[in-house]
Structure formats: C-alpha cells, structure tokens
Amino acid sequence: MTFTHRTFLILLIAVACMGLSFFWSFLLAVAFVIILVWAIFMVIDYRLIPGKEKFEISRELAQKLSLGDENEIILSLHNKSKRYWKGFLGDDVPEFFQIRDAIFPFGIQGNEVQTFTYTITPRERGKYEYQTVHLRILGILGLVRKDYEYSLENSFSVYPGYLKLKKYQLLARKNQLEQVGRRSIRKYGEGREFESLREYTKDDEYRKINWKATARKGKPIVAQYQIERNQNVIIVLDAGRMMRNSDGFMKRLDYAINATLMLSYICANKEDNIGLLVFGANIQTYLPPKRGITQVHAISQLLHNVQYEMTEPNYSLAFQYIKKKVNKRALIILITDIIDNRASDVLIREFTRLSPKHLPLCVTLRDKELHKVTLEVPKTREQALQLGVAEQILEQRLLAFKYLQLNNVLTLDTLPENLTAKAINQYLTIKAKSLL
C-alpha cells in the first residue's frame, strides 16, 4: 500500500492540530478524530481497489524495428472490473533508446479497453528486449494507491531502414518513385533504346525533337528512349574506424547502411543487378550482383550484422577483390570518409585504377562540425588554431576530390542525413545520362 498526496495533507493537518493543542487543548481531540477517520477511510479505500488479476495488459510492436525511424509501440489496458478507475500506465523502455519511460495517465470504465501509443527511434542495429509494464491504480477516495508490475517480454531486432524500404515499395507500386529524394526523378532517360514518341513540352530539350515525326504531325514531337536495364551496380561499404563516429543522430556507418539498403531497392526497381562488398582491414562480406527483390532482402540480412572495425580500411584489398570478382562493367559506388589527399592516398591511387573498365563513384560523408568551425569567428587563441586546422583539412579534402575527378572518378560529398536521397539521385542521373 502506498499513500497519496491527499493522505499526507490530512496527516499534516492532524499534526498541526496536535502542535496547537498546547494553546487550545480541544485541538488534541480534533487531531485524534482526524487520524481515526482517516485510518478507517484509508482501509476502505485500499480494500476497494481491485487486485492485479482485474487488469489485463498487452504490448504490441513489430519483431523488426527500423533504424533511424519512428517505430510505433502500442499498450492495451483492459479493466475487467465493474468500476471506473484512475491511474497511470508506464512502460520500461529499453535503456539503449535513452528516453524516459512512457507514462500515460488514464481513467477507464468497467469492462473497457484503452490503448496508448508512443514511438521509439532506434539509433543502433541489434537485438533488444522489452521487459516490465507498470500499473498504478488510485483509490476511489484518493487516499491510497496500489502498484502492480506485469512481466511482458518482447524481443525485437533493429534492422537498417526497414520502414523506409516499405515506403519505397509502396511508392514503386503506385509508380510514384519520383517522390524519393529532393528533386524529381525522370520517367524517361537518355538511353540508347527507342521507346516512343510524344508531344513536345517546355521541359524537353530541343535536341530530342524528332523532325520527321514533327513534319508529319504538324506540331513538335520528341523521341523517348528507354533507360538500359540489367546493368551491374556494386556498393562498396567502408566499415573502418572513421565510420564509427557519431554524426548527430546515428553513427556514420548506420547512415551508410540505411542508404545502401534504399539504393539497393531503387536499383532492383530499375531492373539492375545489385551487389554488395563490405570491408575494413579485411573483406567482411561479399554478395555477387543479382537482380530482384530477393537480392534486396539478402542485402538487408547482411547489413543487419555489419559492424565497424577499429582499424584503417584496406582500400587496396577491397578494389583488388572487385577486379578479381567483377568481370562485367559495373557502377562501383564506394561509401566512405576521406580526410585529405595524404591520408587517403591509397584510396585515390587504387580507386582511379578501376576506370575505364568500371565507372567508379566515390561517395563521402561530410563532417558537419568541421564546416561549423570555419563559419565561426575565433575569439581565443585555441579557437584560432582550430580554425586553421579545419581550413587545412577542408582544403586537402578538396584537392583529393579534384584529383579523383581528373581521373574519371565521379564524386559526391554530402551530410550523413542527406546521404540516402543524394546517392539515389546520383544513381538515377547516371542512368538517365547513360554513363554506365
């Protein structure tokens, strides 16, 4: 049995009366009457509160939760007694999620079922468990309360971008994939295979006009070409030490993993063959390029278990492995971090050698804090030194990008939170321009 604030207020009044009885003796009798009445009503209030068995609680959540997304958790409370009760329902959120327990006040009628919904946003992949739900029932008179615990064990796994993948699948079914990313995705590209003729619109390029068809129809007609399919795309994911750094909400590696999964699905939707290589000091995993949604699911399973290494990435090993395993021309998308031209000398030297047989695309994650330092006016000597170092790193980084571009390597530098949309748009641009 636990006392409420109302009970402590009554006891405080009784104690005050006892204290003042030194001046007015009749207040001592008043105090004893208050305590006696309080004790009687407290017992009544306590006995009226139903037992634990009169309340049924359940928790509903998916076995797979999505990394970096809001996942819905539903608690249900069934009052199997015949009375109306007030109280609080609280869930023990796993410590990993670093949020306070979800607590809900309620007033529930007899034989009523109420549901309470909240969301959690996982920041790391892995397996986790929910444990206890807490129920507090307040007495009718508000003098006492009873606390109950219900053991509701729910195991779940956090997978990369699971909810986003379902969203992309829905958009694909509705033929609305142009909603992905920050800009529209062309429905027709500049491929080599003729697709159809249609009327000219103001957004079309003049060079697309089919002059013979225009002469026949008496109005501007443009030719549409189908984007080539069944091309190879290999995503090469760096799991080295720089990818362990947290950048805002999640680790860089997890941003990269989410982007890899979404990009894999877009490639599958475009009927390209998609493969995956994950490496650190050694090759962690390799999945040869295949087409279809089954390949996307296989990639999702592999990405679920990927962990960063506290070592430098072995770029030379990764690119030699690609040369050995991938014979057909492919778009090689490397997702990594590049500090400067010296620290990434091996990356630059080895990645440029993939061209011209393959089309290499180097996708790097921009350091938000580093850029932030360069925008602030230094006020101390230490801040001035930090500014100098930051500017030097960014200048060397820019030189590294220029060297890659001069050697026929496409580059994309983006903030981690924009990685998915930027990578998808870059891939679609490559497809539309028939660069592969």
N, C-alpha and C positions, 0 to 999 in steps of 0.2 A: 504494500500500500504506500502511495506517495501523496503528500499533502500538496494542495494547490495554493496559489497566492491568496485566495479568499480565506483559507483556513489560517494562514499566518496573520492576516489582518485581524481576524476575530481574536486570536490569541494575544495579539499586540494590545487590543482594546482591554482584554481581561487583565493583562499585566499592568497596564496603566491604571486601571481601577484599583488593583492591589497596592500600587505605589501611592496613590492618592488617599487610600484608606487611613493613612497616618493623620490626615487632616479631617477627613469625613469617614467615619467608621462604617457607615452603611454601605460604602462602595466595596468593602471587602465581601459582603454578602452578594452584591451585584456581580462581582468577579466570579465567585463560585457558581452562581446561577448560569452565567455565560458559558463557563467551562463545561458544566454538566449538560446544558442544552447542546452545546457544540459536540460533545462526545456522543450523545445519543444520535444526533442527525448525521454525524460522520459515519457511525456504524451502519445506519440505514442507507446512506449514500453509497457506501462501499459494497454492501450486500446486494444492492440493486444492479450494480454493474455486472453484466453477463460474463461468463468465462470465455477463455480463449477459443473454445470449440464453436462458439456462436458467431465467429467471424472467419470467413474464408478469403484467402489472399492468393493471387497468382501474378506472375510476371511474364510478359511476352516480349521476346526480342528475337531477331534473326540469328541463326547459327553463324552467319557470315556478316561481319560489320565492315564498313567501308572506310579505309584510311583517309583521314583528312576531310571527311564529310560528316554532316549531322545525321546520326542514326537514331531512330525512334525507339524508345522504351515505354512499354505500357504496363501499368499496375492496375489490377482489378481488385476491388473490395466488395465482398458480399456480406451484408448484415442479415444473418439468419435468425436473429431475434425479432420480436414483435414491436420493440420500442424504437424511438428516434434517439440517436446518439451523436454527440460531437466528439471530435478528437483530431489526431494528426497521424498521417501515414508517412513513414520515411524509408527510403531505400539506401542501402550501403553500396555506394558506387565504388568500384574497384579503385584502389589508391593510385594506380597508374594514370587515371584520367585527370587527376589533380583538380577536381572540382568538389564543392561541398556536396554532402548528401542531399538527395532530392527529397524535400519535406513538403507535404501537402496538408493543409487544414481541410476538414470536411464536416458536413452534417448529413447524416444518412438515415433515411426512413427504414422501418422494419421491412425485411424481405427485399430490400433494394440492392441493386448492384451499381457501383460507380467505378469509373475508370479515370486514371490520372496519367498524363503523358508528359514526358520530358525527353530531351535529346542529349546524346553524348558525342563528342568528336574525338575519335582516336588519333593519337599522334605517332604511334609506332605500330608496326605489324607484330603479330604474335598470338598466343593463346592466353585467354584470361577467364576468370570465373566471377560470377556474382554469388553472394552468399545470403545474407540475412535481410529481411524486411521487418521494420519496427512499427508497432501499432500502439498508440496511446488513446485510451478511452477516458473521457471526463465524466465524473459523476453527474447525476441529474441536478443536484444542488450546488455543484461546483466546488465541493469541499475536498474531494479526493480524486485520484485518478489511478488507473491500472495500466501498466506497460507490459506488452506481450512481444515476443520475438518469434518469427516464422522462418524456418530454415528453407530457403528456396534456392537451390544450387542450379545455376545456369552456366554452362560452358559455352564459350564462343571464340571465334578466331577473327582477327582483323586482317582483311585482305586489301591489296592495293586497288584503289579506285573502283570498288565493286558497284557502288550506286551510280557513279558516273558512267560506267560501262553499260548498265541497264538503261540509262537515259539516252546514250548514243544509239543503242539498239532500237529504242522506241523511235528516235528521230529518223533512223535509217528506214524503218518500216513505213513511216509516214512520208518518206522522201524529203525530209527537212534537214538534212545534214548541213545545209548552208548556215544553220544557226550556231554551228560549232565555231569557236574562236571569235576573233574581234572583227573580222571582215568577211564579206560574202565569199562563198566557195563557188567557183564557176561550175555550171552544169555541163558545159562543153569545153573541151580543151583545144589545144593546137596540135593534136596528134596527126599521124600520117594517114589514118584510115578514114575515108569519106563516110559521113554518117547521114546527112540530109541537107535539104535546102529550106530556108525560111526567109521571111521578110526582114529587111534591114531595120535595126533600131539605133537610136542615137548613141548607145553604148558600144556599138560594134566598130571595129577598125575598118578603114577604107580598103585595106589590102585583102580583106575577107570577101569583098564583093565578087560574086560570080557574074561576069559581064554578059556571058551568053544567056544565062537564065534571066538576067535583068532585061535584056533586049526582048526576049520572048514575052515576059510578063508585063513589060512596060512600067515597072517600078523596081527599086533596088532590092536585090536578092543576095543573101550571103550564104556561103557554104559552111557547114558544121562538120568538124572532124572528131571522130571518137578517140578518146584517150586510150593509149595502149594498155593492155592488161597482161597478167601473168609475168610481170617483171619481178625481179628479186630485190627485197629490202632486208638488210641485216642491221639490227640495232645492237650497238656495242656499248655496254654499260660499264662504266668505271666504278668499282667498289673499293677504291683505295682510301687512304686516310683523309684526304681533303673532303671526301663526300660524307664524312661523319658529322661535319659541322652543322649546327642548327642554324637555320636562317628564318627567323620569325617563328612560324607555327610548327614546322617539322624539320627533320634532318634533310640535307640536300639529297641524299640517296633516296629518301622516300618520295620527294618531289620527282626525281628522275624515274623512279619505279612507276609512279602513277602515270607519268607522261608516256612511258614505254608501253604500258597496257593500252591506253587510249589510242596511241598511234598504231599499235598492232591491229586494233579493231578497225580503224579507218582504212588501213592497208588491205585488210581482209575484205572490207566492204567494196573496195575498188578492185577486187579480184587479183591482187598481187600476192606473191609468195613472201611470207614474213618469217625471218629467223632471228635468233637471239644469241648473243655472246656476252657473258658476264665474267669480268676478270678483276683480279687485284694483283698480288705478287705472282699468282698462278691463274690458270683458267678455272673458274668456279663451275661454269656450266655452259653448254653449247647446244642449241636446238637448230638443226638444219632448216632452211626455208621451206615452208609448205603453205598451201592456200586453205582458207576456210575458217569457220568459227571454231572448229575443233582445235586448230592450232592456237587460236587466241586463248582458249581455256587452258591449254597446255602451258602457254607462256605465263598465264596468271598463277598457276600452281608453282611454277619455278620461281617466279618473282616473290611469292609469299615467303620463301625460305632464304632469300638473298640477305646477306649481312655484310657490312663494311669490314675492311681489314685495316689494322694499324700499320700499314706498310705503304710504300710508294707503289703506284700502279706500274705494271710491267708492260708498257705500250709496245715495245719491240716484240715480246712474246705474243701479244694479242693480235697484232697485224700480220705476223708471220703465220699464225694459226689460220687467219682468214684467207691468206694467199693459198694455203695448203688445202683448205676445205671448200672454198667458194670458187668454182671454175667459171661459171656464167657471170657476165657483167651484172653488177648489183649496185644499188644505192647503199653505201655504208654510212650509217648515222651513228657517230660517236657522241655520247653524252658524258661530259667530264668537266673538270675545272682546270683552268690554265692560269698560272700566276704571272709568268713573264717568259720572255723568249729563251732565257738561260735555263730556268727550272724545267721548262717543257721542251727542251732541245730534242729529246728522243721522240716525243710525240710529233713534233713538226717534221723531223727527218723521216720517220717511218710512215707517217700518215700520208705525206705527199707522194710516197712511192706507190701508193695504191692507184694513183691516176697514171695513165689514162684508161687502164683496163676497167677500173671501177670508178664510180662517181662518189667521192668522199664528201661528207658533210660533218663539220665539227660544231657541235652544239655545246656551248659553255654557259656556266651559271655565274651571273654577275654578283659581286659582293656589295650588297646594299649599304652596309656600314662603311665600307671603303669609300664609296662615292659620297656618302654623307659627310665624311671628314673634309673632303675637298670643297664642300659648299659652305663650310663654317669659317668665320674669321677667327684666327687663333688669338687667344688672349693671354696665353702663358707661353713660356719657352718650350714646355713639354708638348703643348698643342701645336706649336710651330714645327717641332720635329716630326710629330705625327703627320702633319700636312705634307711635309717634304717627302716622307717615306711613301705615303699614299699616292702622291702625284707620280713618284718614280715608278711604283708598281703598275699604275694605270698606263703610263707611257710605254713601259716594256711590254705590257699586255697588248697594247695597240700595235706595237711593232710585230708581235707574234702573229696577230690576225692578218696583218698586211702581208707577211711572208707566206702564210698559208694561202691567201687569196692569189698571190702571184704565182703559186704553184698549183693552180687549178683546184683548190680545195674550197668548197663553199663553207661559209661560216655563219653562225647565229649565236649572238650573245644576248642573254635575257635574264631577267629576275626569276628566281625559282618559282614564285607563284604564278608567273605567266608562261612557264615552260610548256605546258600541255598545248595551249592554244597556238603559241608561236611555232612549235615543232610541227603541229598538224598543218598549219597554213603554209609552212615552208615546203613540206612534202607535197602538198597539193599544187603549189606553184611549180615545183619541179616536174610534176606530172603534166600540168597544163602546158608547160613550155617544151615538153618532150626532151628534157635534158638527159634523161636516163637512156 
